[in-house]
């Protein structure tokens, strides 16, 4: 892969991940404030989100490995 394409892919991926994380956090905060709760999510929900994110990463990795 050319260095320019690699750098562009890393920058776009990083920005997309940061934006998605920001929007998820804002959604949790807004939901928490609307319901007057102190924590927007429980520990169990946080674990579920983390495991789902790992599953998505695993699928993305398998897609890129299939193209070789």
CHARMM-style PDB file with segment names, atoms N, HN, CA, C and O in Angstrom:
ATOM      1  N   UNK     1       0.847  -1.171   0.000  1.00  0.00      PROA
ATOM      2  CA  UNK     1       0.000   0.000   0.000  1.00  0.00      PROA
ATOM      3  C   UNK     1       0.893   1.234   0.000  1.00  0.00      PROA
ATOM      4  O   UNK     1       1.909   1.272   0.694  1.00  0.00      PROA
ATOM      5  N   UNK     2       0.517   2.226  -0.768  1.00  0.00      PROA
ATOM      6  HN  UNK     2      -0.309   2.195  -1.331  1.00  0.00      PROA
ATOM      7  CA  UNK     2       1.298   3.459  -0.837  1.00  0.00      PROA
ATOM      8  C   UNK     2       1.215   4.201   0.494  1.00  0.00      PROA
ATOM      9  O   UNK     2       0.184   4.164   1.166  1.00  0.00      PROA
ATOM     10  N   UNK     3       2.306   4.877   0.875  1.00  0.00      PROA
ATOM     11  HN  UNK     3       3.143   4.907   0.329  1.00  0.00      PROA
ATOM     12  CA  UNK     3       2.299   5.605   2.155  1.00  0.00      PROA
ATOM     13  C   UNK     3       1.195   6.660   2.246  1.00  0.00      PROA
ATOM     14  O   UNK     3       0.625   6.858   3.319  1.00  0.00      PROA
ATOM     15  N   UNK     4       0.886   7.337   1.142  1.00  0.00      PROA
ATOM     16  HN  UNK     4       1.350   7.176   0.271  1.00  0.00      PROA
ATOM     17  CA  UNK     4      -0.166   8.368   1.173  1.00  0.00      PROA
ATOM     18  C   UNK     4      -1.537   7.771   1.458  1.00  0.00      PROA
ATOM     19  O   UNK     4      -2.320   8.326   2.229  1.00  0.00      PROA
ATOM     20  N   UNK     5      -1.817   6.639   0.830  1.00  0.00      PROA
ATOM     21  HN  UNK     5      -1.181   6.188   0.204  1.00  0.00      PROA
ATOM     22  CA  UNK     5      -3.111   5.984   1.045  1.00  0.00      PROA
ATOM     23  C   UNK     5      -3.191   5.453   2.474  1.00  0.00      PROA
ATOM     24  O   UNK     5      -4.239   5.534   3.114  1.00  0.00      PROA
ATOM     25  N   UNK     6      -2.084   4.911   2.968  1.00  0.00      PROA
ATOM     26  HN  UNK     6      -1.232   4.845   2.448  1.00  0.00      PROA
ATOM     27  CA  UNK     6      -2.055   4.379   4.332  1.00  0.00      PROA
ATOM     28  C   UNK     6      -2.322   5.497   5.339  1.00  0.00      PROA
ATOM     29  O   UNK     6      -3.125   5.333   6.258  1.00  0.00      PROA
ATOM     30  N   UNK     7      -1.654   6.619   5.166  1.00  0.00      PROA
ATOM     31  HN  UNK     7      -1.002   6.752   4.420  1.00  0.00      PROA
ATOM     32  CA  UNK     7      -1.837   7.754   6.070  1.00  0.00      PROA
ATOM     33  C   UNK     7      -3.268   8.270   6.008  1.00  0.00      PROA
ATOM     34  O   UNK     7      -3.878   8.542   7.042  1.00  0.00      PROA
ATOM     35  N   UNK     8      -3.802   8.404   4.805  1.00  0.00      PROA
ATOM     36  HN  UNK     8      -3.306   8.183   3.965  1.00  0.00      PROA
ATOM     37  CA  UNK     8      -5.176   8.888   4.645  1.00  0.00      PROA
ATOM     38  C   UNK     8      -6.167   7.930   5.300  1.00  0.00      PROA
ATOM     39  O   UNK     8      -7.117   8.370   5.948  1.00  0.00      PROA
ATOM     40  N   UNK     9      -5.955   6.628   5.138  1.00  0.00      PROA
ATOM     41  HN  UNK     9      -5.183   6.271   4.612  1.00  0.00      PROA
ATOM     42  CA  UNK     9      -6.832   5.635   5.754  1.00  0.00      PROA
ATOM     43  C   UNK     9      -6.784   5.730   7.275  1.00  0.00      PROA
ATOM     44  O   UNK     9      -7.821   5.658   7.935  1.00  0.00      PROA
ATOM     45  N   UNK    10      -5.590   5.891   7.830  1.00  0.00      PROA
ATOM     46  HN  UNK    10      -4.748   5.949   7.294  1.00  0.00      PROA
ATOM     47  CA  UNK    10      -5.460   6.027   9.283  1.00  0.00      PROA
ATOM     48  C   UNK    10      -6.147   7.289   9.802  1.00  0.00      PROA
ATOM     49  O   UNK    10      -6.820   7.252  10.832  1.00  0.00      PROA
ATOM     50  N   UNK    11      -5.981   8.388   9.100  1.00  0.00      PROA
ATOM     51  HN  UNK    11      -5.435   8.417   8.263  1.00  0.00      PROA
ATOM     52  CA  UNK    11      -6.590   9.650   9.533  1.00  0.00      PROA
ATOM     53  C   UNK    11      -8.111   9.558   9.472  1.00  0.00      PROA
ATOM     54  O   UNK    11      -8.794   9.951  10.418  1.00  0.00      PROA
ATOM     55  N   UNK    12      -8.639   9.047   8.380  1.00  0.00      PROA
ATOM     56  HN  UNK    12      -8.084   8.727   7.612  1.00  0.00      PROA
ATOM     57  CA  UNK    12     -10.096   8.943   8.234  1.00  0.00      PROA
ATOM     58  C   UNK    12     -10.671   7.976   9.268  1.00  0.00      PROA
ATOM     59  O   UNK    12     -11.703   8.257   9.876  1.00  0.00      PROA
ATOM     60  N   UNK    13     -10.009   6.843   9.465  1.00  0.00      PROA
ATOM     61  HN  UNK    13      -9.171   6.614   8.971  1.00  0.00      PROA
ATOM     62  CA  UNK    13     -10.477   5.872  10.455  1.00  0.00      PROA
ATOM     63  C   UNK    13     -10.460   6.430  11.861  1.00  0.00      PROA
ATOM     64  O   UNK    13     -11.387   6.206  12.640  1.00  0.00      PROA
ATOM     65  N   UNK    14      -9.393   7.166  12.188  1.00  0.00      PROA
ATOM     66  HN  UNK    14      -8.640   7.348  11.555  1.00  0.00      PROA
ATOM     67  CA  UNK    14      -9.279   7.770  13.514  1.00  0.00      PROA
ATOM     68  C   UNK    14     -10.366   8.821  13.732  1.00  0.00      PROA
ATOM     69  O   UNK    14     -11.001   8.851  14.786  1.00  0.00      PROA
ATOM     70  N   UNK    15     -10.578   9.671  12.750  1.00  0.00      PROA
ATOM     71  HN  UNK    15     -10.063   9.647  11.893  1.00  0.00      PROA
ATOM     72  CA  UNK    15     -11.611  10.704  12.875  1.00  0.00      PROA
ATOM     73  C   UNK    15     -13.011  10.097  12.961  1.00  0.00      PROA
ATOM     74  O   UNK    15     -13.847  10.559  13.738  1.00  0.00      PROA
ATOM     75  N   UNK    16     -13.259   9.067  12.167  1.00  0.00      PROA
ATOM     76  HN  UNK    16     -12.580   8.691  11.536  1.00  0.00      PROA
ATOM     77  CA  UNK    16     -14.571   8.414  12.209  1.00  0.00      PROA
ATOM     78  C   UNK    16     -14.801   7.764  13.575  1.00  0.00      PROA
ATOM     79  O   UNK    16     -15.887   7.873  14.143  1.00  0.00      PROA
ATOM     80  N   UNK    17     -13.783   7.094  14.095  1.00  0.00      PROA
ATOM     81  HN  UNK    17     -12.901   7.005  13.634  1.00  0.00      PROA
ATOM     82  CA  UNK    17     -13.907   6.462  15.408  1.00  0.00      PROA
ATOM     83  C   UNK    17     -14.124   7.473  16.517  1.00  0.00      PROA
ATOM     84  O   UNK    17     -14.932   7.259  17.421  1.00  0.00      PROA
ATOM     85  N   UNK    18     -13.388   8.583  16.441  1.00  0.00      PROA
ATOM     86  HN  UNK    18     -12.731   8.756  15.707  1.00  0.00      PROA
ATOM     87  CA  UNK    18     -13.542   9.630  17.451  1.00  0.00      PROA
ATOM     88  C   UNK    18     -14.942  10.248  17.384  1.00  0.00      PROA
ATOM     89  O   UNK    18     -15.558  10.511  18.416  1.00  0.00      PROA
ATOM     90  N   UNK    19     -15.434  10.476  16.177  1.00  0.00      PROA
ATOM     91  HN  UNK    19     -14.933  10.262  15.338  1.00  0.00      PROA
ATOM     92  CA  UNK    19     -16.762  11.070  16.027  1.00  0.00      PROA
ATOM     93  C   UNK    19     -17.843  10.129  16.549  1.00  0.00      PROA
ATOM     94  O   UNK    19     -18.763  10.567  17.241  1.00  0.00      PROA
ATOM     95  N   UNK    20     -17.741   8.844  16.226  1.00  0.00      PROA
ATOM     96  HN  UNK    20     -16.993   8.489  15.664  1.00  0.00      PROA
ATOM     97  CA  UNK    20     -18.732   7.874  16.694  1.00  0.00      PROA
ATOM     98  C   UNK    20     -18.695   7.777  18.217  1.00  0.00      PROA
ATOM     99  O   UNK    20     -19.743   7.725  18.861  1.00  0.00      PROA
ATOM    100  N   UNK    21     -17.497   7.754  18.793  1.00  0.00      PROA
ATOM    101  HN  UNK    21     -16.646   7.797  18.270  1.00  0.00      PROA
ATOM    102  CA  UNK    21     -17.373   7.719  20.250  1.00  0.00      PROA
ATOM    103  C   UNK    21     -17.959   8.957  20.904  1.00  0.00      PROA
ATOM    104  O   UNK    21     -18.629   8.869  21.932  1.00  0.00      PROA
ATOM    105  N   UNK    22     -17.704  10.111  20.302  1.00  0.00      PROA
ATOM    106  HN  UNK    22     -17.159  10.182  19.466  1.00  0.00      PROA
ATOM    107  CA  UNK    22     -18.243  11.377  20.823  1.00  0.00      PROA
ATOM    108  C   UNK    22     -19.766  11.365  20.794  1.00  0.00      PROA
ATOM    109  O   UNK    22     -20.411  11.734  21.775  1.00  0.00      PROA
ATOM    110  N   UNK    23     -20.343  10.942  19.671  1.00  0.00      PROA
ATOM    111  HN  UNK    23     -19.819  10.642  18.874  1.00  0.00      PROA
ATOM    112  CA  UNK    23     -21.805  10.929  19.560  1.00  0.00      PROA
ATOM    113  C   UNK    23     -22.429   9.932  20.541  1.00  0.00      PROA
ATOM    114  O   UNK    23     -23.482  10.204  21.118  1.00  0.00      PROA
ATOM    115  N   UNK    24     -21.779   8.781  20.729  1.00  0.00      PROA
ATOM    116  HN  UNK    24     -20.924   8.560  20.260  1.00  0.00      PROA
ATOM    117  CA  UNK    24     -22.298   7.803  21.682  1.00  0.00      PROA
ATOM    118  C   UNK    24     -22.273   8.376  23.093  1.00  0.00      PROA
ATOM    119  O   UNK    24     -23.237   8.221  23.843  1.00  0.00      PROA
ATOM    120  N   UNK    25     -21.181   9.036  23.457  1.00  0.00      PROA
ATOM    121  HN  UNK    25     -20.398   9.162  22.848  1.00  0.00      PROA
ATOM    122  CA  UNK    25     -21.083   9.639  24.785  1.00  0.00      PROA
ATOM    123  C   UNK    25     -22.132  10.731  24.974  1.00  0.00      PROA
ATOM    124  O   UNK    25     -22.760  10.815  26.029  1.00  0.00      PROA
ATOM    125  N   UNK    26     -22.319  11.557  23.966  1.00  0.00      PROA
ATOM    126  HN  UNK    26     -21.808  11.489  23.109  1.00  0.00      PROA
ATOM    127  CA  UNK    26     -23.318  12.623  24.062  1.00  0.00      PROA
ATOM    128  C   UNK    26     -24.727  12.040  24.201  1.00  0.00      PROA
ATOM    129  O   UNK    26     -25.550  12.571  24.947  1.00  0.00      PROA
ATOM    130  N   UNK    27     -24.998  10.964  23.492  1.00  0.00      PROA
ATOM    131  HN  UNK    27     -24.330  10.532  22.886  1.00  0.00      PROA
ATOM    132  CA  UNK    27     -26.310  10.315  23.595  1.00  0.00      PROA
ATOM    133  C   UNK    27     -26.530   9.774  24.999  1.00  0.00      PROA
ATOM    134  O   UNK    27     -27.612   9.936  25.563  1.00  0.00      PROA
ATOM    135  N   UNK    28     -25.514   9.132  25.570  1.00  0.00      PROA
ATOM    136  HN  UNK    28     -24.635   9.000  25.112  1.00  0.00      PROA
ATOM    137  CA  UNK    28     -25.629   8.615  26.934  1.00  0.00      PROA
ATOM    138  C   UNK    28     -25.841   9.748  27.925  1.00  0.00      PROA
ATOM    139  O   UNK    28     -26.658   9.623  28.837  1.00  0.00      PROA
ATOM    140  N   UNK    29     -25.126  10.842  27.765  1.00  0.00      PROA
ATOM    141  HN  UNK    29     -24.462  10.944  27.024  1.00  0.00      PROA
ATOM    142  CA  UNK    29     -25.264  11.988  28.676  1.00  0.00      PROA
ATOM    143  C   UNK    29     -26.647  12.599  28.570  1.00  0.00      PROA
ATOM    144  O   UNK    29     -27.283  12.874  29.587  1.00  0.00      PROA
ATOM    145  N   UNK    30     -27.122  12.813  27.349  1.00  0.00      PROA
ATOM    146  HN  UNK    30     -26.605  12.589  26.522  1.00  0.00      PROA
ATOM    147  CA  UNK    30     -28.443  13.406  27.154  1.00  0.00      PROA
ATOM    148  C   UNK    30     -29.538  12.509  27.727  1.00  0.00      PROA
ATOM    149  O   UNK    30     -30.489  12.993  28.339  1.00  0.00      PROA
ATOM    150  N   UNK    31     -29.398  11.208  27.524  1.00  0.00      PROA
ATOM    151  HN  UNK    31     -28.625  10.814  27.027  1.00  0.00      PROA
ATOM    152  CA  UNK    31     -30.387  10.267  28.059  1.00  0.00      PROA
ATOM    153  C   UNK    31     -30.361  10.285  29.585  1.00  0.00      PROA
ATOM    154  O   UNK    31     -31.411  10.244  30.225  1.00  0.00      PROA
ATOM    155  N   UNK    32     -29.185  10.345  30.156  1.00  0.00      PROA
ATOM    156  HN  UNK    32     -28.332  10.378  29.635  1.00  0.00      PROA
ATOM    157  CA  UNK    32     -29.046  10.385  31.611  1.00  0.00      PROA
ATOM    158  C   UNK    32     -29.658  11.651  32.190  1.00  0.00      PROA
ATOM    159  O   UNK    32     -30.355  11.603  33.203  1.00  0.00      PROA
ATOM    160  N   UNK    33     -29.398  12.779  31.547  1.00  0.00      PROA
ATOM    161  HN  UNK    33     -28.832  12.818  30.724  1.00  0.00      PROA
ATOM    162  CA  UNK    33     -29.955  14.048  32.032  1.00  0.00      PROA
ATOM    163  C   UNK    33     -31.470  14.072  31.895  1.00  0.00      PROA
ATOM    164  O   UNK    33     -32.157  14.628  32.753  1.00  0.00      PROA
ATOM    165  N   UNK    34     -31.998  13.483  30.839  1.00  0.00      PROA
ATOM    166  HN  UNK    34     -31.440  13.032  30.143  1.00  0.00      PROA
ATOM    167  CA  UNK    34     -33.451  13.470  30.633  1.00  0.00      PROA
ATOM    168  C   UNK    34     -34.150  12.627  31.698  1.00  0.00      PROA
ATOM    169  O   UNK    34     -35.280  12.922  32.089  1.00  0.00      PROA
ATOM    170  N   UNK    35     -33.476  11.585  32.162  1.00  0.00      PROA
ATOM    171  HN  UNK    35     -32.559  11.346  31.844  1.00  0.00      PROA
ATOM    172  CA  UNK    35     -34.076  10.700  33.167  1.00  0.00      PROA
ATOM    173  C   UNK    35     -33.606  11.020  34.583  1.00  0.00      PROA
ATOM    174  O   UNK    35     -33.962  10.311  35.524  1.00  0.00      PROA
ATOM    175  N   UNK    36     -32.812  12.076  34.747  1.00  0.00      PROA
ATOM    176  HN  UNK    36     -32.522  12.652  33.983  1.00  0.00      PROA
ATOM    177  CA  UNK    36     -32.276  12.494  36.045  1.00  0.00      PROA
ATOM    178  C   UNK    36     -31.522  11.378  36.764  1.00  0.00      PROA
ATOM    179  O   UNK    36     -31.676  11.195  37.971  1.00  0.00      PROA
ATOM    180  N   UNK    37     -30.718  10.646  36.026  1.00  0.00      PROA
ATOM    181  HN  UNK    37     -30.593  10.795  35.045  1.00  0.00      PROA
ATOM    182  CA  UNK    37     -29.889   9.593  36.595  1.00  0.00      PROA
ATOM    183  C   UNK    37     -28.456  10.093  36.704  1.00  0.00      PROA
ATOM    184  O   UNK    37     -28.043  10.988  35.967  1.00  0.00      PROA
ATOM    185  N   UNK    38     -27.694   9.499  37.641  1.00  0.00      PROA
ATOM    186  HN  UNK    38     -28.031   8.772  38.240  1.00  0.00      PROA
ATOM    187  CA  UNK    38     -26.307   9.926  37.799  1.00  0.00      PROA
ATOM    188  C   UNK    38     -25.384   9.237  36.799  1.00  0.00      PROA
ATOM    189  O   UNK    38     -24.442   9.857  36.305  1.00  0.00      PROA
ATOM    190  N   UNK    39     -25.638   7.972  36.494  1.00  0.00      PROA
ATOM    191  HN  UNK    39     -26.403   7.468  36.895  1.00  0.00      PROA
ATOM    192  CA  UNK    39     -24.827   7.250  35.526  1.00  0.00      PROA
ATOM    193  C   UNK    39     -25.650   6.979  34.273  1.00  0.00      PROA
ATOM    194  O   UNK    39     -26.764   6.464  34.365  1.00  0.00      PROA
ATOM    195  N   UNK    40     -25.115   7.321  33.105  1.00  0.00      PROA
ATOM    196  HN  UNK    40     -24.210   7.739  33.030  1.00  0.00      PROA
ATOM    197  CA  UNK    40     -25.898   7.108  31.891  1.00  0.00      PROA
ATOM    198  C   UNK    40     -26.068   5.633  31.533  1.00  0.00      PROA
ATOM    199  O   UNK    40     -27.065   5.261  30.914  1.00  0.00      PROA
ATOM    200  N   UNK    41     -25.104   4.788  31.916  1.00  0.00      PROA
ATOM    201  HN  UNK    41     -24.295   5.091  32.419  1.00  0.00      PROA
ATOM    202  CA  UNK    41     -25.216   3.367  31.628  1.00  0.00      PROA
ATOM    203  C   UNK    41     -24.753   2.574  32.850  1.00  0.00      PROA
ATOM    204  O   UNK    41     -23.998   3.070  33.686  1.00  0.00      PROA
ATOM    205  N   UNK    42     -25.217   1.350  32.927  1.00  0.00      PROA
ATOM    206  HN  UNK    42     -25.831   0.947  32.248  1.00  0.00      PROA
ATOM    207  CA  UNK    42     -24.772   0.475  34.011  1.00  0.00      PROA
ATOM    208  C   UNK    42     -23.477  -0.225  33.586  1.00  0.00      PROA
ATOM    209  O   UNK    42     -23.071  -0.154  32.426  1.00  0.00      PROA
ATOM    210  N   UNK    43     -22.841  -0.897  34.543  1.00  0.00      PROA
ATOM    211  HN  UNK    43     -23.171  -0.954  35.485  1.00  0.00      PROA
ATOM    212  CA  UNK    43     -21.624  -1.637  34.233  1.00  0.00      PROA
ATOM    213  C   UNK    43     -21.914  -2.732  33.209  1.00  0.00      PROA
ATOM    214  O   UNK    43     -21.096  -2.982  32.323  1.00  0.00      PROA
ATOM    215  N   UNK    44     -23.052  -3.376  33.321  1.00  0.00      PROA
ATOM    216  HN  UNK    44     -23.716  -3.173  34.040  1.00  0.00      PROA
ATOM    217  CA  UNK    44     -23.415  -4.438  32.385  1.00  0.00      PROA
ATOM    218  C   UNK    44     -23.583  -3.871  30.972  1.00  0.00      PROA
ATOM    219  O   UNK    44     -23.122  -4.476  30.004  1.00  0.00      PROA
ATOM    220  N   UNK    45     -24.230  -2.729  30.850  1.00  0.00      PROA
ATOM    221  HN  UNK    45     -24.605  -2.237  31.636  1.00  0.00      PROA
ATOM    222  CA  UNK    45     -24.399  -2.111  29.534  1.00  0.00      PROA
ATOM    223  C   UNK    45     -23.054  -1.689  28.957  1.00  0.00      PROA
ATOM    224  O   UNK    45     -22.829  -1.828  27.755  1.00  0.00      PROA
ATOM    225  N   UNK    46     -22.165  -1.182  29.789  1.00  0.00      PROA
ATOM    226  HN  UNK    46     -22.348  -1.070  30.766  1.00  0.00      PROA
ATOM    227  CA  UNK    46     -20.831  -0.803  29.336  1.00  0.00      PROA
ATOM    228  C   UNK    46     -20.059  -1.996  28.815  1.00  0.00      PROA
ATOM    229  O   UNK    46     -19.373  -1.904  27.797  1.00  0.00      PROA
ATOM    230  N   UNK    47     -20.170  -3.121  29.515  1.00  0.00      PROA
ATOM    231  HN  UNK    47     -20.727  -3.196  30.342  1.00  0.00      PROA
ATOM    232  CA  UNK    47     -19.519  -4.343  29.078  1.00  0.00      PROA
ATOM    233  C   UNK    47     -20.100  -4.822  27.751  1.00  0.00      PROA
ATOM    234  O   UNK    47     -19.360  -5.277  26.879  1.00  0.00      PROA
ATOM    235  N   UNK    48     -21.403  -4.725  27.595  1.00  0.00      PROA
ATOM    236  HN  UNK    48     -22.004  -4.355  28.304  1.00  0.00      PROA
ATOM    237  CA  UNK    48     -22.044  -5.126  26.340  1.00  0.00      PROA
ATOM    238  C   UNK    48     -21.560  -4.261  25.179  1.00  0.00      PROA
ATOM    239  O   UNK    48     -21.293  -4.773  24.092  1.00  0.00      PROA
ATOM    240  N   UNK    49     -21.450  -2.971  25.403  1.00  0.00      PROA
ATOM    241  HN  UNK    49     -21.667  -2.555  26.286  1.00  0.00      PROA
ATOM    242  CA  UNK    49     -20.962  -2.061  24.356  1.00  0.00      PROA
ATOM    243  C   UNK    49     -19.525  -2.414  23.984  1.00  0.00      PROA
ATOM    244  O   UNK    49     -19.180  -2.455  22.803  1.00  0.00      PROA
ATOM    245  N   UNK    50     -18.693  -2.668  24.982  1.00  0.00      PROA
ATOM    246  HN  UNK    50     -18.973  -2.636  25.942  1.00  0.00      PROA
ATOM    247  CA  UNK    50     -17.302  -3.026  24.727  1.00  0.00      PROA
ATOM    248  C   UNK    50     -17.167  -4.321  23.953  1.00  0.00      PROA
ATOM    249  O   UNK    50     -16.367  -4.406  23.022  1.00  0.00      PROA
ATOM    250  N   UNK    51     -17.944  -5.334  24.328  1.00  0.00      PROA
ATOM    251  HN  UNK    51     -18.594  -5.265  25.085  1.00  0.00      PROA
ATOM    252  CA  UNK    51     -17.891  -6.608  23.611  1.00  0.00      PROA
ATOM    253  C   UNK    51     -18.421  -6.480  22.185  1.00  0.00      PROA
ATOM    254  O   UNK    51     -17.915  -7.131  21.271  1.00  0.00      PROA
ATOM    255  N   UNK    52     -19.428  -5.649  21.997  1.00  0.00      PROA
ATOM    256  HN  UNK    52     -19.839  -5.120  22.740  1.00  0.00      PROA
ATOM    257  CA  UNK    52     -19.939  -5.411  20.654  1.00  0.00      PROA
ATOM    258  C   UNK    52     -18.880  -4.729  19.796  1.00  0.00      PROA
ATOM    259  O   UNK    52     -18.704  -5.079  18.629  1.00  0.00      PROA
ATOM    260  N   UNK    53     -18.177  -3.759  20.371  1.00  0.00      PROA
ATOM    261  HN  UNK    53     -18.320  -3.475  21.319  1.00  0.00      PROA
ATOM    262  CA  UNK    53     -17.110  -3.074  19.637  1.00  0.00      PROA
ATOM    263  C   UNK    53     -15.999  -4.053  19.250  1.00  0.00      PROA
ATOM    264  O   UNK    53     -15.466  -3.983  18.142  1.00  0.00      PROA
ATOM    265  N   UNK    54     -15.653  -4.956  20.154  1.00  0.00      PROA
ATOM    266  HN  UNK    54     -16.085  -5.013  21.054  1.00  0.00      PROA
ATOM    267  CA  UNK    54     -14.646  -5.966  19.834  1.00  0.00      PROA
ATOM    268  C   UNK    54     -15.127  -6.889  18.718  1.00  0.00      PROA
ATOM    269  O   UNK    54     -14.337  -7.277  17.857  1.00  0.00      PROA
ATOM    270  N   UNK    55     -16.400  -7.241  18.720  1.00  0.00      PROA
ATOM    271  HN  UNK    55     -17.042  -6.925  19.420  1.00  0.00      PROA
ATOM    272  CA  UNK    55     -16.971  -8.070  17.658  1.00  0.00      PROA
ATOM    273  C   UNK    55     -16.900  -7.383  16.306  1.00  0.00      PROA
ATOM    274  O   UNK    55     -16.588  -8.013  15.296  1.00  0.00      PROA
ATOM    275  N   UNK    56     -17.191  -6.091  16.290  1.00  0.00      PROA
ATOM    276  HN  UNK    56     -17.445  -5.579  17.111  1.00  0.00      PROA
ATOM    277  CA  UNK    56     -17.110  -5.321  15.049  1.00  0.00      PROA
ATOM    278  C   UNK    56     -15.666  -5.284  14.544  1.00  0.00      PROA
ATOM    279  O   UNK    56     -15.417  -5.464  13.351  1.00  0.00      PROA
ATOM    280  N   UNK    57     -14.727  -5.051  15.444  1.00  0.00      PROA
ATOM    281  HN  UNK    57     -14.929  -4.905  16.413  1.00  0.00      PROA
ATOM    282  CA  UNK    57     -13.314  -5.047  15.056  1.00  0.00      PROA
ATOM    283  C   UNK    57     -12.895  -6.398  14.490  1.00  0.00      PROA
ATOM    284  O   UNK    57     -12.150  -6.456  13.512  1.00  0.00      PROA
ATOM    285  N   UNK    58     -13.362  -7.475  15.093  1.00  0.00      PROA
ATOM    286  HN  UNK    58     -13.967  -7.428  15.888  1.00  0.00      PROA
ATOM    287  CA  UNK    58     -13.027  -8.814  14.613  1.00  0.00      PROA
ATOM    288  C   UNK    58     -13.581  -9.035  13.210  1.00  0.00      PROA
ATOM    289  O   UNK    58     -12.905  -9.623  12.365  1.00  0.00      PROA
ATOM    290  N   UNK    59     -14.794  -8.574  12.955  1.00  0.00      PROA
ATOM    291  HN  UNK    59     -15.342  -8.097  13.641  1.00  0.00      PROA
ATOM    292  CA  UNK    59     -15.386  -8.721  11.628  1.00  0.00      PROA
ATOM    293  C   UNK    59     -14.636  -7.904  10.592  1.00  0.00      PROA
ATOM    294  O   UNK    59     -14.414  -8.372   9.476  1.00  0.00      PROA
ATOM    295  N   UNK    60     -14.245  -6.692  10.948  1.00  0.00      PROA
ATOM    296  HN  UNK    60     -14.425  -6.312  11.855  1.00  0.00      PROA
ATOM    297  CA  UNK    60     -13.480  -5.858  10.018  1.00  0.00      PROA
ATOM    298  C   UNK    60     -12.149  -6.521   9.693  1.00  0.00      PROA
ATOM    299  O   UNK    60     -11.718  -6.521   8.540  1.00  0.00      PROA
ATOM    300  N   UNK    61     -11.501  -7.082  10.697  1.00  0.00      PROA
ATOM    301  HN  UNK    61     -11.852  -7.082  11.634  1.00  0.00      PROA
ATOM    302  CA  UNK    61     -10.230  -7.759  10.483  1.00  0.00      PROA
ATOM    303  C   UNK    61     -10.401  -8.972   9.583  1.00  0.00      PROA
ATOM    304  O   UNK    61      -9.563  -9.216   8.715  1.00  0.00      PROA
ATOM    305  N   UNK    62     -11.470  -9.735   9.774  1.00  0.00      PROA
ATOM    306  HN  UNK    62     -12.151  -9.536  10.479  1.00  0.00      PROA
ATOM    307  CA  UNK    62     -11.692 -10.921   8.939  1.00  0.00      PROA
ATOM    308  C   UNK    62     -11.990 -10.528   7.503  1.00  0.00      PROA
ATOM    309  O   UNK    62     -11.610 -11.253   6.584  1.00  0.00      PROA
ATOM    310  N   UNK    63     -12.648  -9.416   7.282  1.00  0.00      PROA
ATOM    311  HN  UNK    63     -12.957  -8.827   8.028  1.00  0.00      PROA
ATOM    312  CA  UNK    63     -12.941  -8.950   5.920  1.00  0.00      PROA
ATOM    313  C   UNK    63     -11.632  -8.607   5.210  1.00  0.00      PROA
ATOM    314  O   UNK    63     -11.435  -8.972   4.051  1.00  0.00      PROA
ATOM    315  N   UNK    64     -10.754  -7.914   5.898  1.00  0.00      PROA
ATOM    316  HN  UNK    64     -10.914  -7.617   6.839  1.00  0.00      PROA
ATOM    317  CA  UNK    64      -9.493  -7.521   5.260  1.00  0.00      PROA
ATOM    318  C   UNK    64      -8.593  -8.732   5.036  1.00  0.00      PROA
ATOM    319  O   UNK    64      -7.793  -8.716   4.101  1.00  0.00      PROA
ATOM    320  N   UNK    65      -8.687  -9.777   5.850  1.00  0.00      PROA
ATOM    321  HN  UNK    65      -9.336  -9.790   6.610  1.00  0.00      PROA
ATOM    322  CA  UNK    65      -7.879 -10.969   5.658  1.00  0.00      PROA
ATOM    323  C   UNK    65      -8.387 -11.813   4.501  1.00  0.00      PROA
ATOM    324  O   UNK    65      -7.602 -12.517   3.865  1.00  0.00      PROA
ATOM    325  N   UNK    66      -9.685 -11.757   4.213  1.00  0.00      PROA
ATOM    326  HN  UNK    66     -10.322 -11.185   4.729  1.00  0.00      PROA
ATOM    327  CA  UNK    66     -10.266 -12.530   3.116  1.00  0.00      PROA
ATOM    328  C   UNK    66      -9.846 -11.997   1.757  1.00  0.00      PROA
ATOM    329  O   UNK    66      -9.879 -12.740   0.776  1.00  0.00      PROA
ATOM    330  N   UNK    67      -9.455 -10.736   1.670  1.00  0.00      PROA
ATOM    331  HN  UNK    67      -9.429 -10.133   2.467  1.00  0.00      PROA
ATOM    332  CA  UNK    67      -9.096 -10.123   0.393  1.00  0.00      PROA
ATOM    333  C   UNK    67      -7.672 -10.461  -0.038  1.00  0.00      PROA
ATOM    334  O   UNK    67      -7.284 -10.160  -1.167  1.00  0.00      PROA
ATOM    335  N   UNK    68      -6.897 -11.074   0.834  1.00  0.00      PROA
ATOM    336  HN  UNK    68      -7.213 -11.319   1.751  1.00  0.00      PROA
ATOM    337  CA  UNK    68      -5.501 -11.389   0.483  1.00  0.00      PROA
ATOM    338  C   UNK    68      -5.402 -12.541  -0.471  1.00  0.00      PROA
ATOM    339  OT1 UNK    68      -4.300 -12.927  -0.861  1.00  0.00      PROA
TER     340      UNK     68
END
